Amino acid sequence: DTAIYLSKDIEIGRVSARVKEILTSAGSACSGIVTEETKVVFRSRSAEVVWLVQFSRELWDFSPTGALYFQILTKFIEQMLSQWSEEHADHCLSVILFSRVYSNSQERPIDLFKTLVRSESGQA
């Protein structure tokens, strides 16, 4: 049996964790005893998140609230990063921006992905 309290750093096996919340059948608690019958829930504070964001004409349209969809996106990102910071999370966010280009040309379009991959790898 082990005594725990909120914000206590503990190690379970090779996993280090911090006690964020203690719930009992009666509700929340500030401290408690962990026994073999205790149910433990882990939530990662170091996730890797990848977003694909298409920059399209609609991103510059106004929403029903009057804000640009681009403004809504940036506000959401700011709030999310702020929340991660408050929770001392070490998440990794990768944002991949992409777009489409329309051409009136009858020429065959160039595959820019293959061009980029080839130039990065040094192969022709």
Summary of the structure (lengths in Angstrom):
residues: 124
radius of gyration: 24.0
end to end distance: 63.5
largest distance: 74.6
contacts: 200
relative contact order: 0.13
helix: 26%
strand: 31%
